[in-house]
Amino acid sequence: MKIDFTNKTVIVTGGAGGIGAAIVQLFQECNAQIIATGTNTSDLESLNQESKGKKTDYIHLDFTSNESIQKFLGHIDKRDRIDVLINNAGVNKIDSIKDVSEGDWDWINNVNLRAPFLLTRAVSKIMHNQGYGRMVNIASIFGVVSKAKRAVYSATKWGLVGFTKAVALDLAPYNILVNTVSPGFVDTELTRRILGEKEIEKLLNTIPKKRLADAKEIAKTVIFLSSDHNTYITGQNIIVDGGFTSA
Ligand SMILES: NC(=O)c1ccc[n+]([C@@H]2O[C@H](COP(=O)([O-])OP(=O)(O)OC[C@H]3O[C@@H](n4cnc5c(N)ncnc54)[C@H](OP(=O)(O)O)[C@@H]3O)[C@@H](O)[C@H]2O)c1
């Protein structure tokens, strides 16, 4: 089975690092035209240099800035087609509910939930007009189960799973399929920094596959759901967690 995105335009938010970068790389291998977003202007400049010939534009987009969001939405509006939207950008701060500030609540909600809403609304109009689209929202196992000190993160990811289901129902008649992919513990710099080596050792015993996920394993699932091979899956939450939430 060959997956090909020739002549398809794909948006990946948070595409400059971590899971987003793995998603961008697979789309590049499948010949997509890619708009990848990031917040660090100098990183984006380097990525634009490095990716010459790979049909990828790295564009600045900071979901904590309304000005940045409006600029990006203006950019999207000028595009003839958007075939695929991947809402991947996300943030987390680990805190007991006693200590969560309203500022952190707003920040995490703005990036994890309000941003996918704004992009989905804008892109759904374009997809509706062209009668085709695929959207994948990156949630988390903490949108299915939870853990202490994840109240805000969990609220946004459960919200994203519910949002996805409702949007899928709105858009199914127009050949637009909308799903969530929920990663378990992925071997990224962020995971290693937040959890530390000792915590990861303990964690491995609770994962039936006895290892962290590789970001590519998340990306492969995203690519399938975004492709023409997905013709009937919509409103679903595909959990890629090595069996963690089944145990
Ligand atoms: N790693 C895991 O184990 C894991 C597990 C379950 C779910 N997830 C989810 O997977 C997604 C990707 O996470 P990751 O692990 O790859 O972490 P990451 O490396 O920290 O990536 C997060 C991405 O979000 C972007 N981002 C952060 N703040 C932003 C803002 N204000 N505006 C726009 N973009 C912003 C970042 O862009 P810049 O780098 O350019 O700032 C970055 O590309 C997230 O939604 C996360 O919740 C991760």
The ligand as an ORCA input file, in Angstrom:
! r2SCAN-3c Opt
* xyz 0 1
  N       5.649     13.595     24.193
  C       4.676     12.856     24.687
  O       4.941     11.860     25.388
  C       3.231     13.171     24.370
  C       2.266     12.295     24.848
  C       0.928     12.538     24.568
  C       0.574     13.646     23.819
  N       1.523     14.503     23.368
  C       1.073     15.644     22.575
  O       1.779     15.661     21.350
  C       1.861     17.002     20.853
  C       3.311     17.320     20.515
  O       4.066     17.274     21.720
  P       5.638     16.892     21.776
  O       5.779     15.760     22.669
  O       6.198     16.826     20.413
  O       6.200     18.145     22.597
  P       7.081     19.388     22.122
  O       8.328     18.901     21.483
  O       7.192     20.302     23.293
  O       6.167     20.020     21.017
  C       5.142     20.905     21.306
  C       4.915     21.731     20.066
  O       3.943     22.722     20.367
  C       4.404     23.950     19.871
  N       3.965     25.065     20.727
  C       4.226     25.238     22.046
  N       3.715     26.412     22.444
  C       3.134     26.994     21.358
  C       2.478     28.217     21.149
  N       2.305     29.124     22.127
  N       2.010     28.493     19.897
  C       2.196     27.618     18.893
  N       2.842     26.441     19.025
  C       3.308     26.137     20.252
  C       5.916     23.891     19.912
  O       6.433     24.746     18.924
  P       7.895     25.445     19.132
  O       8.827     24.329     19.459
  O       8.173     26.076     17.825
  O       7.726     26.401     20.265
  C       6.201     22.426     19.650
  O       6.436     22.167     18.300
  C       1.268     17.894     21.951
  O      -0.064     18.215     21.641
  C       1.333     17.005     23.193
  O       0.355     17.344     24.134
  C       2.857     14.297     23.627
*
